Amino acid sequence: MSITQKLTEIKNNIPDNIKLIAVSKTKPNEDILEAYNSGHRIFGENKVQELTRKYDELPKDIEWHMIGHMQSNKVKYIAPFVHLLHGIDSFKLLKVVNKEGQKNNRTINCLLQVYIAKEDTKFGLSYNEVVNILESDEYKSLTNINIVGLMGMASYTEDLNQIKREFSFLKSSFDKLKLDYFADNSNFKEISMGMSGDYIHAIDTGSTMVRIGSSIFGARSLRPI
Ligand SMILES: *Cc1c(COP(=O)(O)O)cnc(C)c1O
């Protein structure tokens, strides 16, 4: 099946109100352009350098999402154009994003990444760390960031019940935070969860944004290109 066909199939599989981030990491511009020419505009990358290169080379009406972990010193390269940062996993990083937002005279949309997996390898904040950020005076003084929701990555496992538990935890974390800190803030509305292997379950559990790569663009080679 072509990229266009796979994209169409996935779009037919998910409700219209769910945002589809086509994860194009490691894939060449031609693949992205095929999806673009079929009408898709939202793409996700997980490396700053690759994202800036693709931003430079590809049409400017693409909405770019940074879905990966970021080093603070690299935020400046994507701050001028990035639509949404999914991987805010420390207060320090959030403050750097705010500073880069100020420099670029824009407000940068962010998702706080919550650690939901039973693995050591995935980044993220605990629920209490999120609360500590939101309660702090310093957070309240940040003028150039906009926290629009949460992001999480489930464990890499065949155990479907575990994946569902992890997604449910993210959803209930979102609901509690919404009530306690964002009750009258309509910007806080997104839950970014679900990838190629588990997006149906993520949507069942309340996801509003799915990040799908290999089911659209095919398997990635392990070697980064
Ligand atoms: C690569 C990646 C995805 C997409 O993974 P697939 O299994 O190829 O759909 C989603 N989210 C993040 C954070 C990723 O790094």
The ligand as a Gaussian input file, in Angstrom:
#p B3LYP/6-31G(d) Opt

LIG

0 1
 C        8.561000       7.244000      16.875000
 C        7.543000       7.791000      17.808000
 C        6.174000       7.570000      17.585000
 C        5.624000       6.760000      16.420000
 O        5.898000       5.420000      16.585000
 P        5.270000       4.313000      15.599000
 O        5.275000       3.072000      16.412000
 O        6.167000       4.245000      14.410000
 O        3.910000       4.752000      15.225000
 C        5.275000       8.134000      18.479000
 N        5.685000       8.872000      19.529000
 C        6.987000       9.098000      19.775000
 C        7.372000       9.921000      20.946000
 C        7.961000       8.572000      18.927000
 O        9.254000       8.811000      19.184000

